[in-house]
């Protein structure tokens, strides 16, 4: 076994090794950056110096072109004075040039002059530009090297040619170079050249002064003429590695600075060596110091602490370890002492907590029973109603859930079915579920349509909803006589419908906002017709979002396939089969959400109930007659537009009976109504025979003042009702109207 001291020293050693590796890495990165910056600095120095010279070169080249232009003007005007002015103006404006002039080809200036030209020089003694008074006619410049070299290389206007530098044979004996440009006539023929003489002694001195290190040297050359203009000496030993830094000037000259490689990076290498020695020496001192301190401050106290703690391991909770020091070991000792006291308290607290958990579990069990008891659990729920078969089931993910289903009769012919999923889980969701279920049922029983019920419940749930809870819900009213199913969707999953002999399909609907989400939300209503053999399936998202161990969802496509596999099953068997498919898919994965389902299968349509009203046939009773008809139609959720048309027909027929059946005496009329898919309304009276359908229809094309009075009301009855019939049976007038209320 290795002692703690050995382990800590090993850690220190590893730390120092990592520190050394980090230093090496840092040193290499820093050295590389330094070298890059050093090289960039040298290149920048050379570039700056070259840029200075390039500006002078550019001025000389512009001067050559400017003097060539002056020579052309002199040629055009045949005035030597114009050329002299151009040459002098240039020298006065640019003293870097020591001479300037232009020279014409034989007889190019004029037919009577073999040679023609102007030359000016800068008189250093007088510090001014002056014309050279030599005789041009006697100066055979056509055969001189500088003239021939410039003339032979010029091929286009504005082209500047530099000749090889040379030593001035005058008094100064300084280095000079000449730049020349061509003078062209209107036909583009070369008729002469211009020259600018540039004393480059100062340029040579400035470039020769470039010395980044002690043994670096400079070479300035003219590669175009294989000519070395100047070079400096170096004290670098023979065979030393040299790094060249070269730049080409705008006139073709090449400047090269040679620097011994060891001198460029010498300072960096010396600094790295010093720092490496310091790090190595410091690491050795730190390792020795760590050994001494660990032995005194850690090893010895740990041995004492180990001896005391061994008593705790034997179960003696009354022992107290020595904890006099104020460092981590003292803290560890005090922690052991506190742990002993806390352990005693923990044993007592565990017993109390275990009892409390058992109490909470019992209360949750009771809450689950209460919640379950609020849902319809007895099937079949309506033994005396054979028109349909209904079954529902709910499997909570926790002791209490947030899903619920419900179904109840609003009136004799309308069955309400509801399914809902409350946001969240556990007790809060269960409480919100109870409130939502109660509000929906109370609102539905007050003769409100599904959309109106959701609007009322939504606004009530939005009040004081500080926790922002909401519930998705789907509600439908099924009319057992007409087969019409009116529904509204508050953000819930779309239900599925199976038509007799067909597969299940998702009902294509657009959901509105969930209940409790936003006040004053309007909920759209839709309707479909269910016929015998049809089945309506509702579910919550716990079905489609059931997950397996791979976190895949059961999904809507799997639900559709499972339903179609069992499409001929009765509701109870159908829901059981779907739950088995979900369990098989989940493969013992933990249920994450409540699973709730409801199925409604249609067996047959109920025979419409006939309601009758016997009323006195008088105008004063017309509101009673219309109110009787409306009360029956509203129970079947007849739309306002159709209800208005039926009211118009009832009013017209009842008025005819009141006016003509018993006049001038009084009698009574019997109104009967039966509502299925159609509303069938009959009017009976024992008055004198009267068939209003025999009246001819009014000619609506005639002007209003030319039409005969009467007949318009009966015409509207025939127009807006699906069917209107009259018959005389047993001395009674029987008038029947039929109107579809889908």
Rosetta blueprint (number, residue, H / E / L):
1 X L
2 X L
3 X L
4 X H
5 X H
6 X H
7 X H
8 X H
9 X H
10 X H
11 X H
12 X H
13 X H
14 X H
15 X H
16 X H
17 X H
18 X H
19 X H
20 X H
21 X H
22 X H
23 X H
24 X H
25 X H
26 X H
27 X H
28 X H
29 X H
30 X H
31 X H
32 X H
33 X H
34 X H
35 X H
36 X H
37 X H
38 X H
39 X H
40 X H
41 X H
42 X H
43 X H
44 X H
45 X H
46 X H
47 X H
48 X H
49 X H
50 X H
51 X H
52 X H
53 X H
54 X H
55 X H
56 X H
57 X H
58 X H
59 X H
60 X H
61 X H
62 X H
63 X H
64 X H
65 X H
66 X H
67 X H
68 X H
69 X H
70 X H
71 X H
72 X H
73 X H
74 X H
75 X H
76 X H
77 X H
78 X L
79 X L
80 X H
81 X H
82 X H
83 X H
84 X H
85 X H
86 X H
87 X H
88 X H
89 X H
90 X H
91 X H
92 X H
93 X H
94 X L
95 X L
96 X L
97 X E
98 X E
99 X E
100 X E
101 X E
102 X E
103 X E
104 X E
105 X L
106 X L
107 X L
108 X L
109 X L
110 X E
111 X L
112 X L
113 X E
114 X L
115 X L
116 X L
117 X E
118 X E
119 X E
120 X E
121 X E
122 X E
123 X E
124 X L
125 X L
126 X L
127 X L
128 X E
129 X E
130 X E
131 X E
132 X L
133 X L
134 X L
135 X L
136 X H
137 X H
138 X H
139 X L
140 X L
141 X H
142 X H
143 X H
144 X L
145 X H
146 X H
147 X H
148 X H
149 X H
150 X H
151 X H
152 X H
153 X H
154 X L
155 X L
156 X L
157 X L
158 X L
159 X L
160 X E
161 X E
162 X E
163 X L
164 X L
165 X L
166 X E
167 X E
168 X L
169 X L
170 X L
171 X L
172 X L
173 X L
174 X L
175 X E
176 X E
177 X E
178 X E
179 X E
180 X E
181 X E
182 X E
183 X E
184 X E
185 X L
186 X L
187 X L
188 X L
189 X L
190 X E
191 X E
192 X E
193 X E
194 X E
195 X E
196 X E
197 X E
198 X E
199 X E
200 X L
201 X H
202 X H
203 X H
204 X H
205 X H
206 X H
207 X H
208 X H
209 X L
210 X L
211 X L
212 X L
213 X L
214 X L
215 X L
216 X L
217 X E
218 X E
219 X E
220 X E
221 X E
222 X E
223 X H
224 X H
225 X H
226 X L
227 X E
228 X E
229 X E
230 X E
231 X E
232 X L
233 X L
234 X L
235 X L
236 X L
237 X L
238 X L
239 X L
240 X L
241 X L
242 X E
243 X E
244 X E
245 X E
246 X E
247 X E
248 X E
249 X L
250 X L
251 X L
252 X L
253 X E
254 X E
255 X E
256 X E
257 X E
258 X E
259 X E
260 X E
261 X H
262 X H
263 X H
264 X H
265 X L
266 X H
267 X H
268 X H
269 X H
270 X H
271 X H
272 X H
273 X H
274 X H
275 X H
276 X H
277 X H
278 X H
279 X H
280 X H
281 X H
282 X H
283 X H
284 X H
285 X H
286 X H
287 X H
288 X H
289 X H
290 X H
291 X H
292 X H
293 X H
294 X H
295 X H
296 X H
297 X H
298 X H
299 X H
300 X H
301 X H
302 X H
303 X H
304 X H
305 X H
306 X H
307 X H
308 X H
309 X H
310 X H
311 X H
312 X H
313 X H
314 X L
315 X L
316 X L
317 X L
318 X L
319 X L
320 X L
321 X L
322 X L
323 X L
324 X L
325 X L
326 X L
327 X L
328 X H
329 X H
330 X H
331 X H
332 X H
333 X H
334 X H
335 X H
336 X H
337 X H
338 X H
339 X H
340 X H
341 X H
342 X H
343 X H
344 X H
345 X H
346 X H
347 X H
348 X H
349 X H
350 X H
351 X H
352 X H
353 X H
354 X H
355 X H
356 X H
357 X H
358 X H
359 X H
360 X H
361 X H
362 X H
363 X H
364 X H
365 X H
366 X H
367 X H
368 X H
369 X H
370 X H
371 X H
372 X H
373 X H
374 X H
375 X L
376 X L
377 X L
378 X L
379 X L
380 X L
381 X L
382 X L
383 X L
384 X L
385 X L
386 X L
387 X L
388 X E
389 X E
390 X E
391 X E
392 X E
393 X E
394 X E
395 X E
396 X L
397 X L
398 X L
399 X L
400 X L
401 X L
402 X L
403 X E
404 X E
405 X E
406 X E
407 X E
408 X E
409 X E
410 X L
411 X L
412 X L
413 X L
414 X E
415 X E
416 X E
417 X E
418 X E
419 X E
420 X E
421 X E
422 X E
423 X L
424 X L
425 X L
426 X H
427 X H
428 X H
429 X H
430 X H
431 X H
432 X H
433 X H
434 X H
435 X H
436 X H
437 X H
438 X H
439 X H
440 X H
441 X H
442 X H
443 X H
444 X H
445 X L
446 X L
447 X L
448 X L
449 X L
450 X H
451 X H
452 X H
453 X H
454 X H
455 X H
456 X H
457 X H
458 X H
459 X H
460 X H
461 X H
462 X H
463 X L
464 X L
465 X L
466 X L
467 X L
468 X L
469 X L
470 X L
471 X E
472 X E
473 X E
474 X E
475 X E
476 X E
477 X E
478 X E
479 X E
480 X L
481 X L
482 X L
483 X L
484 X E
485 X E
486 X E
487 X E
488 X E
489 X E
490 X E
491 X E
492 X L
493 X L
494 X L
495 X L
496 X E
497 X E
498 X E
499 X L
500 X L
501 X L
502 X L
503 X L
504 X E
505 X E
506 X E
507 X L
508 X L
509 X L
510 X L
511 X L
512 X L
513 X L
514 X L
515 X E
516 X L
517 X L
518 X L
519 X L
520 X L
521 X L
522 X L
523 X L
524 X L
525 X E
526 X E
527 X E
528 X E
529 X E
530 X L
531 X L
532 X L
533 X L
534 X L
535 X E
536 X E
537 X E
538 X E
539 X E
540 X L
541 X H
542 X H
543 X H
544 X H
545 X L
546 X L
547 X E
548 X L
549 X L
550 X L
551 X L
552 X L
553 X E
554 X L
555 X H
556 X H
557 X H
558 X H
559 X H
560 X H
561 X H
562 X H
563 X H
564 X H
565 X H
566 X L
567 X L
568 X L
569 X L
570 X L
571 X H
572 X H
573 X H
574 X H
575 X H
576 X H
577 X H
578 X H
579 X H
580 X H
581 X H
582 X H
583 X H
584 X H
585 X H
586 X H
587 X L
588 X L
589 X L
590 X L
591 X L
592 X L
593 X L
594 X L
595 X E
596 X E
597 X E
598 X E
599 X E
600 X E
601 X E
602 X E
603 X L
604 X L
605 X L
606 X L
607 X L
608 X L
609 X L
610 X E
611 X E
612 X E
613 X E
614 X E
615 X E
616 X E
617 X L
618 X L
619 X H
620 X H
621 X H
622 X H
623 X H
624 X H
625 X H
626 X H
627 X H
628 X H
629 X H
630 X H
631 X H
632 X H
633 X H
634 X H
635 X H
636 X L
637 X L
638 X L
639 X L
640 X H
641 X H
642 X H
643 X H
644 X H
645 X H
646 X H
647 X H
648 X H
649 X H
650 X H
651 X H
652 X H
653 X H
654 X H
655 X H
656 X H
657 X H
658 X H
659 X H
660 X H
661 X H
662 X L
663 X L
664 X L
665 X L
666 X L
667 X L
668 X E
669 X E
670 X E
671 X E
672 X E
673 X E
674 X E
675 X E
676 X L
677 X L
678 X E
679 X E
680 X E
681 X E
682 X E
683 X E
684 X E
685 X E
686 X L
687 X L
688 X L
689 X L
690 X L
691 X L
692 X H
693 X H
694 X H
695 X L
696 X L
697 X L
698 X L
699 X L
700 X L
701 X L
702 X L
703 X L
704 X H
705 X H
706 X H
707 X L
708 X L
709 X L
710 X L
711 X L
712 X H
713 X H
714 X H
715 X H
716 X H
717 X H
718 X H
719 X H
720 X H
721 X L
722 X L
723 X E
724 X E
725 X E
726 X E
727 X E
728 X E
729 X E
730 X L
731 X L
732 X E
733 X E
734 X E
735 X E
736 X E
737 X E
738 X E
739 X E
740 X E
741 X L
742 X L
